[in-house]
């Protein structure tokens, strides 16, 4: 029987051109759908996504791992225009949240 690690091997997150977007958003139904829709309408693929409530649960933090290209600046500007998005921060691919997840899934 194959293990999950053998079936779905993790790829290194520090691949050339990858970035991590960190968003602080209002936490209510439909927010994730609006954000994913923005990426989908532009045929822009999300390589990884993680979301957790913060503080008292009225806000959430979303980390999105993306392959970098010329559309990143435009995506950031459009994310900032969404009503429920409070902040957007662009990080390099080595951001610790995905590095730690990869470590976890690789059994480290």
Helices and strands as residue ranges (DSSP letters): H 4-7, E 18-26, H 31-41, E 46-54, E 59-67, H 72-81, E 85-92, H 96-105
